[in-house]
């Protein structure tokens, strides 16, 4: 059912503006957090508000508010910002109706999550009672409604559930933090898988080893691909970067720029984030951005598409009640043909990268990365022999040759669907 604030805002703004777009957001979550083996917090968070874009005297105005009782003030604010806003280069979405909702899922109660959290902590402590365990759950629901003066109407409603399990094992001056997480469409995650994954990583990390600096084979797990490499693709393939002449790919469409094993797509029909339309009421579309190393094109929101003389690909998204900007909904990297276990087995002397510290020192628009390992392992003759510390890995996705990719893929955070990637050689630097 359409929220009454949308029609009220439209009625107030339409007589005073050449174009009107109303965006309504409602979200609710009930996070549960355990820290250092103890229940830390139970809370409930709700957000409801509207964002208004207007075209007034040929310029774009914007205002947002969580106070739905002062809608006239919101319209006045949007019109006032138009006086100093950018020239209106876009038109708001034309007449179309979208209803993108999924059947409701019964999310677990807070009481049930507390008991599940206690059980996960006990399972980790069965392996090692010295680990300080952290657990967090976040069951949430959200709704978006969009209305334009041209007759576009859109409704989006979803539920999601995220669960993370991790721990800190303090051994003298050594702090070993390991974690795993899963995001679902509201259904329960695989709790046993979370536990087993965390414990397996602790077993591999029980021994600390060293490695010699140099150019070595490096295997990125799907989590490492998501945290280090996916953002490089998103930066380099943005239409905004093309217009600003900030990406080296701007004039490379149709050329093989990457290793031939890279095929990168956006498929808005799959995953937790799947959507039929973006936050500008533009239909989303499946698009191949890189096909076997060949650049196929870029992704666009309405603003940057207009500046380039292109058409939006349905990639205008908002953070909360902000203005929309060009973003990828999800990043889907095509799998390889080699089982993950075989990728590890073929490494004679190299490194597995799983967790990295922060965002590293990546030059994203150039496709370069340089990251310190938070959790990485040394592999000798196909066997993991221990954890490596004080180690950095650097390279370029434009130049680094790929030995193979895994045939298995993993969803990371609900936004990246990726195989593991084995690079034939990357720069590895260590401080022993």
Secondary structure, DSSP 8 states (H G I E B T S, - for coil): ---HHHHHHHHHHHTT-SEEEEEEEEEEEEEEEEETTEEEEE--EEEEEEEEEEEETTEEEEEEES-TT-HHHHHHHHHHHHTTS-B------BSEEEEEE--------HHHHHHHHHHHHHHHHHH-TTSEEEEEEEEEEEEEEEEETTBEEEEEEEEEEEEEEEEEEEETTEEEEEEEEEEESSS---HHHHHHHHHHHHHHTSSEE----EEEEEEE-HHHIIIIIHHHHHHHTBHHHHHTT--TTTT-TTSB-S-TT--EEE-TTSSTT--SB-TTS-B---EEEEETTEE---B--HHHHHHHT----S-EE-STTS--EE--S-EEE---SB-HHHHHHT-SEEEEEEEESTTTT-BGGGTEEEEEEEEEEEEETTEEEEEE-SEEEEEETTT--EEEEEEEEEEETTTEEEEEEEEEEEEEEE--
